């Protein structure tokens, strides 16, 4: 039989063991995880302010303060053409990837550009993205091949143009030098008779100021954030023409796998909440941007039906989609390319119908 002294020793041992476990558990649960977030755009834009003021703080909140951030903006850590590989290599833990810069690495992501018309509300645009990512695994598989896990999707305001000369409509682009980022945007510019020019994003302001280009076609919030309206005060906006390419907010997949399960759950919940809140930001950004530019002295006009028809010419885009299908098969081995295009077309049509029914 154990003596009272032995019982006492056992009790003390168990008590010490439990205290050690409790202390260790408290240490692990309260440990701070610092993540580096990199964004090629500067603060002050619709999207970047939303990330800085809503998404990142929501992650801190939903992880009970276990996550904190070192955030780098305006290409301070990685430029837009460096983000994909840089995040894969661990230069940053999280980043924003804009797939227009990666037509070879992320060919499927280029498809959104080939459907130029969309709903105008974020809720329906976001629905299209999520349906595409869920129904067509290729989208996420592309990111995973580059070591990325998708956390959240946002989008820019619709297509807009800033010109250094007066423009009343798209026809006034003919014969002038215009910059766009996407291969397909450059193609449609050439189709309507403009001189399509490729200029790096961070050089556009100078190119407008020096006459290297006469205008730029981009997303309206990006145009405003980069202050292109200072050099090109003649603005044409097309609410019916979404910017199409999603802004992909990702995390290095190895970093993700190293995070505790509760932290992963907190990050995903924060991303879900933030995407819902993005709708309110998106809804008011158009009018506030228009007013700010008018206050600066810009002329701001809305595209009419003829303008939209020129930039979203269905015959041209049907041809571009067929080009994508053939290249997807020949260059990237995507044998079901035609199915992917047709499936995305149906998703787009349903998204537009959802908004029309509201």
Secondary structure, 3 states (H helix, E strand, C coil): CCCHHHHHHHHHHHHHHHHHHHHHHHHHHCCCEEEEEECCCCCCCHHHHHHHHHHHHHHHHHCCCCEEEEEECCCCCCCCCCHHHHHHCCCCCEEEEEHHHCCCCCCHHHHHHHCCCCCCCHHHHHHHHHHHHHHCCHHHHHHHHCCEEEEEEECCCCEEEEECCCCCCHHHHCCCEEECCCHHHHHHHHHHCCEEECCCHHHHHHHHHHCCCCEEEEEHHHHHHCCHHHHCCEEEEECCCCCCCCEEEEEEHHHHHHCCHHHHHHHHHHHHHHHHHHHHHHHHHHHHHHHHHHHHCCEEEECCHHHHHHHCCHHHHHHHHHHHHHHHHHHHCCCCHHHHHHHHHHHHHHHHHHHHCC
